[in-house]
Amino acid sequence: MKSKRIMLVMVMLAVLIAGWYFSVKAASGVEVKEKQEELVQKADVLASKELYIRAIPLYEEALRYNTDANVEIEEKLLDAYLAFGQEDLYVSLIEKRIARERASEEEYQAAAQYYLDSSTLEKGMEVLKKGMGKFETGVLEEMYEENRYKCSIRFTSYQEILPTFDNNYMPAFDGEKWGYVNDKGKMVLPFQYDSATRFNRGGYAVVSYEGKYYVITKSGARYGVDETGLTDVYGVTASYVLGQKDGYYSYYNYDFECVAPSHQYEEMTENACGLAAVKKDGKWGIITDSGSGVVDFVLEDVAVNSLGAVYANDVAMVKKNGLWCLIDREGKELSEMRYADAKAPESNGYIAVANEEGLWGFINQQGEVVIDYQYVDARSFSQHLAAVRVGGSWGYISEKNVLVIEQFIEAAEPFHNGIAQVKFADGERLIMLDYVGE
């Protein structure tokens, strides 16, 4: 009886020891690792025989166990996907590894190339930009530069198209009348006007029709009519019409009533960054939206950009004492550098300037030369591209001074929102970037 009791105690003790052993084993992850290793070993054997259809599910099952070996197993699964031709799954796994910051530079390249080959340019460039911040070899950056300027050309039947800040409702001239076209070059308002301005951000523009000026909405509806006899309209600011009467420009409301009789100018530009340039007694000055003076009437000239303004990114190019200089929104000179000629800033990019020999180069927004003087003519950078004249035709260079868009272009405007207006011998066309990066 006593021996039976001892035997029972020993059995119970063995059960307890076994339970403790297996619980410790499970708690320590030993069992998990063993199961994972078993799956991987089987998968490795199948993969070595190129039996990927059977190896892949085993690798995938092994990855359900979260251990330190997962990174290595992912790499084996990537090789299996690639060898078996499952590109979608291959790239999907790379995307997960990118999110977990496990991907190699080669994986970034592979994923980007996959998207580029499948015409998913935006996605491919996004992958490259992520990788450029992690690797310093320059390989991903070079790949990014090679693809970021891909573009297409849309043919139009117009002789002129004016740039706008959003490329919608662009004024266009068909050789006889003005109308409005969208970013695809399709007519959105009929060609019936003798002149047309850009729409402001509030959705108003001024057109002339049968001898009168009208404020119109984007539907083409007339909102105001001039009964005072304006002789010219330069543009429409956020709230006012820039109109000319009796030889002077001033601010008019949408009923063409002069709202600033004391502000009469020989010329004026559109407002940007809350500032505009105005000319009086043969000299230019800078004023705010409210008409307050920022720079007195001492400037010999101002550079006006493709949107009809002098300022962009809070800087402007002005002429003093026969030379051009860069100023900020308070009129303070940003550099001691002076230039024989200059174009207006279009964005926060490099600005086109010329030397005494008439050659054009580029400065940054601190006035420092960043691209040496070498071009026959140039426009300031916008969206990382600048129009330059090489010989008798225009093309576009990158900020690395590489000619990336080369065409037989007779005249070229800066890019805005991925579109630039260009002129060929047979008429106006639109160059459209396939990718618009920051």
Helices and strands as residue ranges (DSSP letters): H 2-27, H 30-48, H 52-62, H 70-84, H 87-99, H 105-117, H 121-132, H 139-147, E 151-155, E 160-161, E 170-173, E 178-181, E 187-193, E 195-196, E 204-209, E 212-217, E 222-225, E 232-236, E 241-245, E 248-252, E 267-268, E 275-280, E 283-288, E 293-299, E 301-302, E 315-320, E 323-328, E 341-342, E 351-354, E 360-363, E 369-375, E 377-378, E 385-390, E 393-398, E 403-409, E 411-412, E 419-424, E 427-433
